[in-house]
Amino acid sequence: MSEGRWGLIVEEADGSGERKVCSANVLEHVIGTREEAFARLEKIARHYTPQHPMSPNSTRLYRTAEGFLQVNEGSMRSYGCRFSVAELLYSSVEEQHAATAAREAERQAKAERKAAEKAAGRSARRRWFGR
């Protein structure tokens, strides 16, 4: 299978009481095959500490077709964390970094041209006065 850039993602309950929402977080990126990304995700899922419950009575990790499901039994109810692998197709952050790098390279090239022109001007004046 071809190599790509994979996001290792966890989805879990965030917040407390009536204000709980499901949030997704990228745990890390893996460059390699999908199988390599799944292997890394399994290691992370096995050692992941969820936000809820604070003190789980028990934890179970299941393999699913898309990744893993961690079920954490609390004293009042169960909480789940879903782990998945997703191929990164686009990143606005990387696009911004590339644009910033291009601007910096252009600024550097302009500064080098200006320095070279200044040095050439000094050299020409020296030749003129050195006659």
C-alpha positions as CSV (number, residue, x, y, z in Angstrom):
1,M,0.0,0.0,0.0
2,S,1.2,3.5,-0.7
3,E,2.6,5.9,1.9
4,G,0.7,8.9,3.0
5,R,0.3,11.2,5.9
6,W,-2.2,10.0,8.5
7,G,-3.9,11.7,11.3
8,L,-4.4,9.7,14.5
9,I,-7.7,11.0,15.9
10,V,-9.6,10.5,19.2
11,E,-13.2,11.5,19.6
12,E,-14.5,11.7,23.2
13,A,-17.0,13.5,25.5
14,D,-15.7,17.0,26.5
15,G,-17.1,19.2,29.2
16,S,-19.3,18.4,32.1
17,G,-23.0,18.1,33.1
18,E,-25.4,19.4,30.5
19,R,-22.6,21.0,28.5
20,K,-21.0,17.8,27.3
21,V,-20.1,17.7,23.6
22,C,-18.2,15.3,21.5
23,S,-14.8,16.7,20.4
24,A,-12.2,15.4,18.0
25,N,-8.5,15.8,18.5
26,V,-5.6,14.9,16.4
27,L,-3.2,13.1,18.6
28,E,-0.3,13.0,16.1
29,H,0.5,12.5,12.4
30,V,2.2,9.4,11.0
31,I,4.0,9.3,7.6
32,G,3.9,5.8,6.2
33,T,1.4,3.2,5.3
34,R,-2.1,2.9,6.7
35,E,-1.1,-0.3,8.5
36,E,1.8,1.5,10.2
37,A,-0.6,4.3,11.3
38,F,-3.0,1.7,12.7
39,A,-0.2,0.0,14.6
40,R,0.8,3.4,16.1
41,L,-2.8,4.2,16.9
42,E,-3.2,0.9,18.8
43,K,-0.2,1.7,21.0
44,I,-1.7,5.1,21.8
45,A,-5.2,3.8,22.4
46,R,-3.9,1.1,24.8
47,H,-2.3,3.8,27.0
48,Y,-4.7,6.7,26.5
49,T,-6.2,8.4,29.6
50,P,-9.7,9.8,28.8
51,Q,-11.2,12.9,30.2
52,H,-14.2,11.0,31.5
53,P,-14.6,9.3,33.9
54,M,-11.9,10.7,36.2
55,S,-11.4,7.4,37.9
56,P,-12.6,4.6,35.7
57,N,-13.6,1.3,37.4
58,S,-12.7,-0.6,34.3
59,T,-11.5,0.0,30.7
60,R,-12.0,-2.1,27.6
61,L,-10.4,-1.6,24.2
62,Y,-12.2,-2.9,21.1
63,R,-11.0,-3.1,17.5
64,T,-13.5,-1.8,15.0
65,A,-13.4,-1.6,11.2
66,E,-12.3,2.0,11.4
67,G,-10.0,1.9,14.4
68,F,-10.6,1.3,18.1
69,L,-13.2,2.0,20.7
70,Q,-12.3,2.4,24.3
71,V,-15.2,1.9,26.8
72,N,-14.5,3.3,30.3
73,E,-16.9,2.3,33.1
74,G,-17.4,5.0,35.7
75,S,-19.3,4.8,39.0
76,M,-22.4,6.4,37.4
77,R,-22.1,5.5,33.6
78,S,-19.9,4.4,30.8
79,Y,-17.9,6.7,28.5
80,G,-16.5,5.9,25.1
81,C,-13.5,7.2,23.2
82,R,-13.3,6.4,19.5
83,F,-9.9,6.2,17.8
84,S,-9.5,6.4,14.1
85,V,-6.9,6.8,11.3
86,A,-7.6,9.4,8.6
87,E,-5.5,10.3,5.6
88,L,-4.5,14.0,5.6
89,L,-5.6,15.6,2.3
90,Y,-5.3,19.3,3.1
91,S,-4.0,21.5,5.9
92,S,-4.5,25.2,6.1
93,V,-1.7,25.3,8.7
94,E,0.7,23.8,6.2
95,E,-0.5,26.2,3.5
96,Q,0.1,29.1,5.8
97,H,3.6,27.8,6.7
98,A,4.4,27.5,3.0
99,A,3.2,31.0,2.2
100,T,5.2,32.4,5.1
101,A,8.3,30.5,4.0
102,A,7.8,31.8,0.4
103,R,7.6,35.4,1.7
104,E,10.7,34.9,3.9
105,A,12.6,33.5,0.9
106,E,11.6,36.4,-1.3
107,R,12.6,38.9,1.5
108,Q,15.9,37.1,1.9
109,A,16.5,37.1,-1.9
110,K,15.7,40.8,-2.1
111,A,18.1,41.6,0.8
112,E,20.8,39.6,-1.0
113,R,20.2,41.4,-4.3
114,K,20.3,44.8,-2.5
115,A,23.6,43.8,-0.8
116,A,25.1,42.7,-4.1
117,E,24.1,46.0,-5.8
118,K,25.5,48.0,-2.9
119,A,28.8,46.0,-3.1
120,A,29.0,46.5,-6.8
121,G,28.4,50.2,-6.4
122,R,31.3,50.4,-3.9
123,S,33.5,48.5,-6.2
124,A,32.8,50.8,-9.1
125,R,33.5,53.9,-6.9
126,R,36.8,52.4,-5.8
127,R,37.8,51.8,-9.4
128,W,36.8,55.4,-10.3
129,F,38.7,57.0,-7.4
130,G,41.6,54.6,-7.7
131,R,42.6,55.9,-11.1
